[in-house]
Amino acid sequence: MALILVAVLVGFVIFIVGFSKHGVNFLKYGFKQIILDSFLEKRFDAKLTANINALDAKIVAIETNHFAHLKNFLTELTSILLDKGVINNTDKARLDNELRGM
């Protein structure tokens, strides 16, 4: 009888420790969730880092590509403004030189 009482007491202590650490999930998963959580955390961190690096590369490519389109657009705009008589040749040359320097 004393052995059963000790076993129940040990089980109760284990239950209290597990429940205080993991809450209701302890009833579903027990102590195994500690290993699972650390495995998922490492896997998620590695995947997140890879995604962030890929996203950074895409942003740089988009910025470069759109800036080139913007420079072409501004060059065309200065030509149109020259044709319409809004700016003169000196202003167009100055704007083109500024765009070339970017």
C-alpha positions as MATLAB code, in Angstrom:
seq = 'MALILVAVLVGFVIFIVGFSKHGVNFLKYGFKQIILDSFLEKRFDAKLTANINALDAKIVAIETNHFAHLKNFLTELTSILLDKGVINNTDKARLDNELRGM';
ca = [
       0.000    0.000    0.000;
       2.893    2.353    0.844;
       4.445    1.674   -2.581;
       1.210    2.638   -4.346;
       0.981    5.799   -2.228;
       4.576    6.770   -3.163;
       3.860    6.093   -6.859;
       0.699    8.235   -6.748;
       2.581   10.997   -4.937;
       5.415   10.944   -7.512;
       2.866   11.000  -10.342;
       1.074   13.920   -8.744;
       4.349   15.876   -8.414;
       5.206   15.157  -12.059;
       1.727   16.310  -13.091;
       2.045   19.561  -11.119;
       5.499   20.314  -12.558;
       4.400   19.543  -16.129;
       1.133   21.428  -15.828;
       2.815   24.487  -14.320;
       5.373   24.513  -17.147;
       3.155   23.729  -20.149;
      -0.407   24.316  -19.005;
      -3.225   22.401  -20.690;
      -0.887   21.242  -23.485;
       0.820   19.029  -20.918;
      -2.330   16.882  -20.842;
      -2.139   16.422  -24.636;
       1.590   16.115  -25.263;
       3.367   15.531  -21.960;
       7.033   16.411  -21.653;
       7.735   15.505  -25.315;
       6.676   18.983  -26.408;
       9.960   20.396  -25.042;
      11.918   18.550  -27.731;
       9.331   19.360  -30.380;
       9.268   23.068  -29.498;
      13.038   23.454  -29.716;
      13.135   21.519  -33.007;
      10.395   23.691  -34.534;
      11.990   26.862  -33.226;
      15.348   26.041  -34.844;
      13.657   25.026  -38.080;
      11.476   28.153  -38.124;
      14.455   30.441  -37.412;
      16.483   28.914  -40.238;
      13.579   29.160  -42.665;
      12.776   32.736  -41.585;
      16.397   33.813  -42.041;
      16.488   32.297  -45.520;
      13.220   34.022  -46.456;
      14.435   37.393  -45.169;
      17.676   37.099  -47.161;
      15.733   36.206  -50.314;
      13.334   39.079  -49.718;
      16.216   41.526  -49.282;
      17.712   40.388  -52.590;
      14.360   40.845  -54.339;
      13.897   44.328  -52.886;
      17.341   45.387  -54.099;
      16.582   44.019  -57.574;
      13.226   45.820  -57.678;
      14.735   49.105  -56.482;
      17.485   48.933  -59.104;
      15.089   48.012  -61.873;
      12.544   50.708  -61.019;
      15.231   53.354  -60.663;
      16.433   52.576  -64.193;
      12.867   52.939  -65.484;
      12.521   56.206  -63.590;
      15.723   57.584  -65.117;
      14.484   56.660  -68.602;
      11.138   58.297  -67.891;
      12.762   61.494  -66.631;
      15.032   61.640  -69.691;
      11.965   61.352  -71.945;
      10.175   63.973  -69.884;
      13.012   66.469  -70.316;
      12.909   65.849  -74.074;
       9.170   66.518  -74.151;
       9.571   69.668  -72.083;
      12.249   70.854  -74.519;
       9.980   70.130  -77.513;
       7.110   72.035  -75.881;
       9.365   75.007  -75.156;
       9.038   74.777  -71.371;
      12.814   74.420  -70.855;
      15.743   75.401  -73.063;
      18.751   73.343  -74.229;
      20.896   74.472  -71.296;
      18.322   73.285  -68.756;
      17.887   69.965  -70.597;
      21.647   69.379  -70.665;
      21.891   70.183  -66.966;
      19.025   67.782  -66.135;
      20.497   65.022  -68.329;
      23.869   65.391  -66.638;
      22.191   65.163  -63.251;
      20.350   62.000  -64.282;
      23.532   60.466  -65.705;
      25.298   61.079  -62.389;
      22.687   59.122  -60.396;
];
